[in-house]
């Protein structure tokens, strides 16, 4: 069967291995860019056995995360995501080994702590309100323009500034503007949000 139209809407889609997502690359890119995926699929009617075309639609937006050990990813995908590289130093490996050993010593208590941290994160997310972000210094920003891909990279950079402000909304200046006769709340992005995005 196929998932309901809004099943992925405002969800985080995680693919734990890049290899498993290669067949769905195009669909994932469309969903990221257009925030909607529409596809005509030929299906067999179980009652009659006849083939017919059925139209399926999936709504976004989605957040998308995948992991891979491959150091190179598809160029089309790279313009739609941020690449985060792991710390592969020996010192980091020692810290991981130490944490794995501590986990065995802590047993049940560790599992309880993991659940407590998860609850705390979920509760923190519930404190975030849907609010617009205003970047007062946006006209002062510059960005490299020599390469075609910076058309998307620039947009991603601006989105990062907005995301940083959104996540820090309780530490940022807020206000209200009137738009089409309605009061619209907004958060004013600070230079700290720019620094976070730049870093």
Secondary structure, DSSP 8 states (H G I E B T S, - for coil): ----TTTTTTEEEEES-GGGGGGGHHHHHHHHHHSEEEEEEEEE-TTT--EEEEEEEEE--EEEEE--S-S---HHHHTTS-------SHHHHHHHHHHHHHHHHHTHHHHHHHHHHHHHHHHHHHT----EEE-TTGGG-----SSTTHHHHHHHHHHHHHHHHHHTGGGS-EEEEEETTEEEEEEE--HHHHHHHH-
